[in-house]
Amino acid sequence: MTERPVMNFEPDVAAKAAALADFATYMNPQKVRVLKAAGLDIIEAQRDGVWVWDLDGRRFLDCFTSAGSFNVGRRNPRIVKAAHDALDRLDNGNFLLCSAQKAALAKRLGEISPPGLTCTTFGTGGGEAIDFALKLARGATSRAKIVSSVNGYHGHTGFALSAAGRESFRTPFEPLMGGFERVPYGDLPAMEACVDTDTAAVILEPVQGEGGIVVPPADYLAGVRAACDRVGALLILDEIQTGLGRTGKWFASEHFGVVPDIMTIAKSLGGSLVPISATIYTEDLREFLIPNPFIHLSTFGGSDLACAIALEVIDYIDETGLIEHAALMGRRLVTGLHEVAAAHSDVIAEVRNLGLMTGLKYTEDGLGPRMSYQLARHGVLAIYSGNEPSVMRLMPPLIITESEIDFLLEAIEAAVKDLVAGTGFDEAITSDRAKRRPQRAAGVPG
Ligand SMILES: Cc1ncc(COP(=O)(O)O)c(C=O)c1O
């Protein structure tokens, strides 16, 4: 599907060092240290399909993709062309007015979304989409309680952070919003015990991303749906990582035969070029917005430019058969990973997978950053899960080809062998101090 691109820039080691130094001085020195320790102190230069080049000239197969943001590949030529065309005639647009681009995208989202989800409110990023989903749930039900999951991840904005499943993200900012409770993910009895007539909504990822690519038991989401229905609570499914073909269906909920009341998408909707998110919900819930159509506003949410690009993203996914391709490539990847895992059970404990949403669970937490380091040496950009460092996320662009999957499998095999042999680690990672560093401090969310 893609031709392997060639490097089109002059590597510049000094410019890279300067960018890292400025990032440390003017932004976040600890981020630079943590990434360096994991061999990920990369300054992205050329971005092309499934590939990205560090400014120092090294090429990586991008398996992080900004936590699943580049489903159509990086700078996909068709999406770039649509962006150029949009720039020639549009700008962000006036958020308070009606817009042809917003209307067209909302209509298209209604066509591809699970049945009954026909109404959309746009945002700029995932957190904003979650915030609106939770506001809508509270507003429409006149109830306060929200149930989310341990290790769940929904972003760092106000409502989204209150639902976060990781305590260390929440505690420095408490008191956050009240009325939020968390239950273990995949545990239906715990969910059933928690959801009651005070519950406005349950919010879950259909597959936990940051939690370590956790695919729930087959009947879990249907059970949660039933628990919600029994008490009149709403089900919000956060498809921000799982949506738009990632799992081999348009939306992961389709694997489980479950239709939520509200669904959120973001990340890949912008085609790797622009920020845009969407909260998609039923016409019934829209009633809440009728008395005050200005109750939720976002200046840049669903800008006209972003909507034009997102429309092309959806057409591209649809017209190229990208979803079926993702399912096929996912099967090839997972077959190969099982072989690697069987040969290296001392390092890989489990392969987790749905479509091209794949996780490698290592036998211990500390292997997350160490394997990122080794994979980077072998030309693969892959980052361990923010809330579960023992799980490596492998979420390449869906346009990945068979030969690129094979490249990835060979790189993983070589990385595991070097890890076991202790080859290639420099002082940063082998020093006792680095080994003792608490894993939570090295969590890389996204
Ligand atoms: C499942 C999920 N929900 C929400 C978010 C938040 O999205 P954003 O970073 O665009 O606010 C993310 C980001 O990684 C995510 O993975």
Ligand as a Chemical Component Dictionary entry (heavy atoms), coordinates in Angstrom:
data_LIG
# 
_chem_comp.id                   LIG 
_chem_comp.type                 NON-POLYMER 
_chem_comp.pdbx_formal_charge   0 
_chem_comp.three_letter_code    LIG 
# 
loop_
_chem_comp_atom.comp_id 
_chem_comp_atom.atom_id 
_chem_comp_atom.alt_atom_id 
_chem_comp_atom.type_symbol 
_chem_comp_atom.charge 
_chem_comp_atom.model_Cartn_x 
_chem_comp_atom.model_Cartn_y 
_chem_comp_atom.model_Cartn_z 
_chem_comp_atom.pdbx_ordinal 
LIG C1 C1 C 0 -8.621 6.585  25.332 1  
LIG C2 C2 C 0 -8.202 8.018  25.412 2  
LIG N1 N1 N 0 -9.103 8.943  25.782 3  
LIG C3 C3 C 0 -8.792 10.245 25.847 4  
LIG C4 C4 C 0 -7.513 10.685 25.549 5  
LIG C5 C5 C 0 -7.173 12.136 25.657 6  
LIG O1 O1 O 0 -6.978 12.685 24.396 7  
LIG P1 P1 P 0 -6.186 14.072 24.247 8  
LIG O2 O2 O 0 -4.762 13.806 24.648 9  
LIG O3 O3 O 0 -6.367 14.421 22.798 10 
LIG O4 O4 O 0 -6.859 15.055 25.166 11 
LIG C6 C6 C 0 -6.548 9.753  25.154 12 
LIG C7 C7 C 0 -5.173 10.172 24.836 13 
LIG O5 O5 O 0 -4.262 9.387  24.745 14 
LIG C8 C8 C 0 -6.909 8.386  25.089 15 
LIG O6 O6 O 0 -6.017 7.456  24.734 16 
# 
loop_
_chem_comp_bond.comp_id 
_chem_comp_bond.atom_id_1 
_chem_comp_bond.atom_id_2 
_chem_comp_bond.value_order 
_chem_comp_bond.pdbx_ordinal 
LIG C1 C2 SING 1  
LIG C2 N1 SING 2  
LIG C2 C8 DOUB 3  
LIG N1 C3 DOUB 4  
LIG C3 C4 SING 5  
LIG C4 C5 SING 6  
LIG C4 C6 DOUB 7  
LIG C5 O1 SING 8  
LIG O1 P1 SING 9  
LIG P1 O2 DOUB 10 
LIG P1 O3 SING 11 
LIG P1 O4 SING 12 
LIG C6 C7 SING 13 
LIG C6 C8 SING 14 
LIG C7 O5 DOUB 15 
LIG C8 O6 SING 16 
# 
